[in-house]
Amino acid sequence: MMHAPLPDRRHARGRPLQTHTTVAARTSFSPVIVRPLTRDALGARLTWCYPVFMRAVVLLGSSLGLVGTVTLGCHSGGAATDAPCRLSFSVHPGNPVIGFQDFGGFIWNDPSVRSESGQYRMWLSNGTGPLGVAIHEARSTDGLTWALAAPVAEPQLVAGPSAWDAYATETPSLVKVGGTYHLFYTAVPDETFVHHSIGHATSTDGVTWQKAAEPAVPRPTEPNEWGWLGVAEPGATVKDGVIYLYYAIIRCRGGFSPATGCTGTPLVERGIGLSTSTDGITFTADPGNPILVQSASYPASELYEGYSTPQALYTRGRFYLFYDVAQVVDGAFRQVALAYAVSDDGRVFEEVGPDLLVRVRDPRTHRGRSGRPIRDVLCRSQRADAD
């Protein structure tokens, strides 16, 4: 998201700008992460850090670019340690790895990536393709060079037939439990792009999908309840066979009335919700929702709307939650930073890295808000090598 001018996502998909309510509920580009084992000297101590394979891509303008290495947790002298360790990124010099108009001339967004059988598999959303906004799969042997698994005219998941996902399917998030793939997606009912819900499909091979008849997480119908403007952008992870499904929930910040619409400054509020499932069929919303809201690092007084597009990982006894920071910039919705938080139970999170990666005007610098390189951000964690 660092190329200027940054196109509005609705214009990019051939849709006009909507009312403020629509802008409030629009979904967003999906950031993220991956790469190889690294070794780093932290102080006088030799520290081994382990890579975590999450979404391996960050959106640069209308393209998908590789962020590079993320390391969570460390070993020192052969033992695990909870001491602060360095969260290290290196931006891939060949970005974007998937460019604007690759694979048939469409915009590509929202990657969800897993390593499997010696290759990387990425599920991603297209812009306005032959069958509308839909979900495709791309594959790679090195995480850098990608090819669609099927022709662009043959997406894996398309809109319909239900009314609640009749217009578009996007922002996929995939986990595998036993021999079953679970794909969660933002279900868009109509061209206004508001009132989303979270859809769910299953597969035995990650190619042919069976959609559930009802949303995994439906949109609340009570005016201005959390999620009333939209439940979107799923990010799933698994602990002990239980699916933890995180997602963005959106409401009017100051209230809503039919006469005036949303009120407040900024108009909307974005938080992160959680639902869990023990069987992959029935999901129960956490009574503490939203489990994460904007911190003092991103105050509403500076037109920050809150957090969106969560991506979760459970590993070595701890949950890691990465998410976008949304802000109103020049009157428009923008995602201006990546942040992350950690939790022992998946419900109570501590925001450890509020400025993991921050959008700046010069895309060549890739520097944080304070001007330091993003590799200088610190984290606190347990061992977190990839499973």
C-alpha positions in Angstrom: 0.0 0.0 0.0 2.9 2.4 -0.6 2.6 3.4 -4.2 1.1 6.8 -4.9 -1.5 7.6 -5.9 -3.2 4.8 -4.0 -6.3 3.7 -6.0 -9.6 3.4 -4.2 -10.4 -0.2 -4.0 -14.0 0.3 -5.2 -12.8 2.2 -8.3 -10.3 -0.5 -8.9 -13.1 -3.1 -9.0 -15.2 -0.9 -11.3 -17.6 0.3 -8.6 -18.4 3.9 -7.8 -17.7 5.4 -4.4 -20.5 4.8 -1.9 -22.0 6.7 1.0 -20.1 7.0 4.3 -21.9 3.9 5.6 -20.6 1.9 2.8 -17.1 3.2 3.2 -17.3 2.2 6.9 -18.0 -1.4 6.0 -15.7 -2.0 3.1 -13.2 -4.8 3.4 -9.5 -4.4 3.0 -6.2 -5.6 1.7 -4.6 -8.5 3.6 -1.1 -8.0 4.8 1.6 -10.3 5.9 4.5 -12.6 6.2 7.1 -15.5 5.7 10.6 -16.7 5.1 13.6 -18.7 6.1 15.4 -19.5 9.3 17.6 -16.7 10.5 20.2 -16.2 13.2 20.8 -12.9 14.9 23.1 -11.6 17.6 21.1 -9.9 20.3 23.4 -8.2 22.7 26.3 -10.5 23.5 24.1 -13.6 23.2 23.7 -15.7 20.1 20.0 -16.1 19.5 18.3 -18.6 17.2 15.0 -17.4 15.9 12.4 -19.5 14.1 10.3 -18.4 11.1 6.5 -18.3 11.2 4.6 -18.9 8.0 1.6 -16.6 7.9 0.2 -14.7 5.0 3.3 -14.1 3.1 2.3 -10.9 1.3 1.7 -7.3 1.9 -0.2 -5.2 -0.6 1.8 -2.5 -2.3 -0.6 -0.3 -4.3 -2.6 -2.7 -6.3 0.0 -5.5 -6.2 1.1 -8.2 -3.8 4.6 -7.9 -2.4 6.7 -10.1 -0.1 7.5 -8.6 3.2 10.2 -11.2 4.0 11.3 -12.6 7.3 9.4 -12.6 10.5 10.9 -14.3 13.6 8.9 -14.9 16.8 10.5 -16.3 19.9 14.1 -17.4 20.4 16.5 -19.9 21.9 19.5 -18.9 23.9 22.1 -21.4 25.0 19.7 -24.3 24.0 16.8 -23.2 26.2 13.7 -21.3 25.4 13.4 -17.8 26.8 10.7 -15.2 27.3 13.2 -12.4 27.1 12.4 -9.7 24.5 13.6 -10.9 21.1 14.0 -9.1 17.8 11.1 -9.3 15.3 13.0 -9.0 12.0 11.7 -8.1 8.6 13.5 -7.7 5.3 11.5 -6.3 2.4 11.9 -8.4 -0.8 13.8 -6.3 -3.4 11.8 -7.8 -6.2 8.4 -6.7 -5.1 5.7 -7.1 -6.1 5.7 -10.9 -6.4 2.2 -10.7 -7.9 1.7 -7.5 -9.8 -1.2 -5.4 -10.9 -2.9 -7.1 -13.9 -1.0 -10.3 -13.6 -2.9 -13.5 -14.4 -5.2 -12.0 -16.9 -5.4 -8.3 -16.1 -7.0 -8.1 -12.7 -6.2 -6.7 -9.3 -5.1 -9.3 -6.7 -5.7 -8.9 -3.0 -6.1 -10.7 0.4 -3.6 -13.7 0.4 -3.9 -16.6 2.7 -0.8 -18.9 2.4 0.2 -22.3 3.7 3.2 -24.5 3.1 2.3 -28.0 1.9 4.0 -30.9 0.3 7.1 -28.9 -0.8 5.2 -26.0 -2.2 3.3 -22.9 -1.2 -0.4 -22.6 -1.8 -2.0 -19.1 -1.7 -5.7 -18.5 -1.8 -6.4 -14.9 -2.9 -9.2 -12.6 -4.1 -9.3 -11.1 -7.5 -10.8 -7.7 -8.5 -13.6 -7.7 -11.0 -12.9 -10.9 -12.9 -15.0 -12.9 -15.4 -17.2 -14.1 -12.5 -17.0 -11.0 -10.3 -15.0 -10.8 -7.1 -14.1 -14.4 -6.4 -11.4 -16.5 -4.7 -8.6 -18.2 -6.6 -5.6 -20.4 -5.8 -2.0 -19.7 -6.8 1.0 -22.0 -6.2 4.8 -21.5 -5.9 7.8 -23.6 -5.1 9.8 -20.7 -3.6 7.2 -18.1 -2.4 8.4 -15.6 -5.1 7.2 -16.9 -8.4 3.5 -17.7 -8.5 1.1 -19.2 -11.0 -2.6 -19.7 -10.8 -3.6 -23.2 -10.1 -6.5 -22.9 -12.7 -7.4 -20.5 -15.5 -8.5 -17.1 -14.3 -12.0 -17.9 -15.6 -12.2 -20.8 -13.2 -12.0 -19.4 -9.6 -12.4 -21.9 -6.8 -15.1 -20.0 -4.9 -17.7 -17.6 -6.4 -20.7 -15.6 -5.2 -24.0 -17.2 -4.4 -26.3 -19.0 -4.4 -27.3 -17.6 -1.0 -28.6 -14.1 -0.7 -26.0 -13.3 2.0 -23.1 -13.9 -0.4 -24.8 -13.2 -3.6 -22.5 -10.4 -4.8 -18.9 -11.3 -3.9 -16.6 -13.7 -2.0 -13.3 -12.3 -0.9 -10.6 -12.1 1.8 -10.1 -15.9 2.2 -8.5 -17.4 5.3 -7.7 -21.1 5.3 -6.9 -23.7 8.0 -6.7 -27.5 7.9 -8.0 -29.6 10.7 -7.4 -33.3 10.2 -8.0 -34.1 6.6 -10.4 -31.2 6.1 -9.6 -27.8 4.7 -11.7 -24.9 6.1 -12.0 -21.8 4.1 -13.5 -18.7 5.6 -14.4 -15.7 3.5 -16.1 -12.3 3.5 -19.5 -12.8 2.1 -20.9 -9.6 0.3 -24.7 -9.6 -0.3 -25.0 -6.8 -2.8 -23.1 -4.0 -4.7 -23.4 -1.6 -1.8 -20.6 -3.6 -0.1 -22.1 -3.2 3.4 -23.6 -5.7 5.9 -21.0 -8.4 5.2 -20.9 -11.7 7.1 -18.4 -14.5 7.3 -18.9 -17.5 5.0 -17.5 -21.0 5.4 -16.6 -23.7 2.9 -14.9 -27.1 3.3 -12.9 -29.3 1.1 -10.8 -32.5 1.2 -8.2 -31.2 -1.3 -8.3 -27.4 -1.1 -9.6 -27.2 -4.6 -13.3 -28.3 -4.7 -15.3 -26.6 -2.1 -18.7 -27.2 -0.4 -20.2 -24.0 1.0 -22.2 -24.0 4.2 -25.8 -22.9 3.8 -25.6 -20.3 6.5 -22.8 -17.9 7.6 -20.3 -19.1 10.1 -20.6 -15.6 11.7 -23.7 -13.7 10.7 -24.1 -10.0 10.8 -26.1 -8.7 13.8 -29.4 -7.1 13.0 -29.7 -4.9 16.0 -28.9 -1.3 14.9 -25.3 -0.3 15.8 -24.5 -3.5 17.7 -20.8 -4.4 17.1 -20.7 -5.8 13.6 -23.9 -4.2 12.5 -22.1 -2.4 9.6 -20.2 -5.5 8.8 -18.6 -8.7 9.9 -15.7 -9.3 7.6 -12.0 -10.2 6.9 -11.6 -13.5 8.7 -8.4 -14.8 10.1 -8.4 -18.3 11.5 -6.0 -20.5 13.5 -6.3 -23.8 15.3 -5.5 -24.9 18.9 -6.0 -28.4 20.0 -8.6 -29.0 17.3 -10.6 -25.9 18.1 -10.9 -23.3 15.4 -10.4 -19.7 16.6 -11.9 -17.4 14.0 -11.0 -13.7 14.3 -12.7 -11.1 12.1 -13.3 -7.3 11.8 -16.5 -6.0 13.3 -17.7 -2.5 12.4 -20.2 -0.1 13.9 -21.0 3.6 13.9 -18.8 5.3 16.5 -21.2 7.8 17.9 -24.5 6.1 17.2 -26.9 5.8 14.2 -30.2 7.2 13.2 -32.1 6.6 10.0 -32.2 10.4 9.4 -28.5 11.2 9.8 -26.7 7.9 9.4 -23.5 7.3 11.5 -22.4 10.0 13.9 -19.0 10.5 15.6 -15.5 11.4 14.7 -14.4 9.5 12.8 -17.8 8.1 11.8 -17.1 4.4 12.3 -15.3 2.2 14.8 -13.5 -1.0 13.9 -12.6 -3.8 16.3 -11.6 -7.4 16.2 -14.1 -10.1 17.1 -13.7 -13.8 17.9 -15.8 -16.9 17.4 -14.8 -20.5 18.1 -15.8 -24.0 17.0 -15.1 -27.5 18.2 -16.6 -29.2 15.1 -16.0 -26.8 12.3 -19.7 -26.4 11.8 -21.2 -24.4 14.7 -19.4 -21.2 15.8 -19.9 -19.4 19.1 -19.2 -15.7 19.4 -17.0 -14.8 22.3 -19.0 -13.0 25.0 -16.2 -10.5 25.4 -16.4 -9.2 21.8 -14.7 -7.2 20.6 -11.6 -8.9 22.0 -9.4 -6.1 20.7 -10.1 -2.4 20.0 -7.8 0.5 19.0 -5.2 1.4 21.6 -3.8 4.8 22.7 -1.2 4.4 19.9 -4.0 5.1 17.4 -6.5 7.6 19.0 -9.8 8.5 17.4 -8.8 12.1 17.8 -6.3 11.6 15.0 -9.1 10.0 12.8 -8.0 6.4 13.4 -11.0 4.2 13.0 -9.5 1.1 14.6 -8.3 -2.3 13.5 -9.2 -4.6 10.6 -8.0 -7.6 8.6 -6.8 -9.9 11.4 -4.5 -12.8 10.8 -3.9 -15.2 13.6 -1.4 -17.9 14.5 -1.2 -20.3 17.4 2.2 -21.8 18.1 4.2 -22.9 21.1 1.5 -22.1 23.6 0.7 -18.5 22.4 -1.6 -16.7 20.0 -0.2 -14.1 17.7 -2.7 -11.7 16.1 -1.6 -9.4 13.3 -3.9 -6.7 12.0 -4.2 -3.5 9.9 -4.7 0.0 11.4 -7.4 2.0 9.6 -7.4 5.7 9.4 -9.4 8.4 7.5 -6.8 10.1 5.3 -8.0 13.0 3.1 -11.5 11.9 3.7 -11.0 8.3 2.6 -10.5 5.0 4.3 -6.8 3.9 4.3 -4.9 1.1 6.0 -1.8 2.9 7.3 0.0 0.4 9.5 0.4 -3.3 10.5 0.4 -4.0 14.3 0.4 -7.2 16.3 -0.7 -8.5 19.8 0.0 -11.6 21.7 -2.2 -13.7 24.0 -2.0 -16.9 26.2 -5.6 -17.8 25.8 -6.6 -16.3 22.4 -9.0 -13.8 24.1 -7.1 -11.3 26.2 -4.4 -9.7 24.0 -1.5 -7.4 24.7 -0.6 -5.1 21.9 3.2 -5.6 21.7 4.0 -4.1 18.3 1.7 -1.2 17.4 4.0 -0.1 14.6 5.3 -3.3 13.1 5.1 -1.8 9.6 3.9 1.7 8.8 2.9 3.2 5.5 5.1 6.1 4.5 5.1 8.4 1.5 8.4 7.0 0.1 7.9 3.3 -0.6 11.7 2.7 -0.9 12.5 3.4 2.7 10.1 1.0 4.5 10.6 2.7 7.8 8.5 2.8 10.9 6.6 5.7 12.4 9.6 6.9 14.4 11.8 6.7 11.3 13.7 3.5 12.4 13.8 0.5 10.0 11.0 -2.0 10.6 13.6 -4.6 11.5 14.2 -2.7 14.8 10.8 -3.4 16.3 10.9 -5.7 19.4 8.6 -8.4 20.6 8.0 -10.4 23.7 7.1 -14.0 23.1 7.7 -17.7 23.9 9.3 -20.0 21.5 7.4 -19.8 18.3 9.0 -21.9 15.6 6.8 -22.9 12.7 4.8 -26.2 13.2 
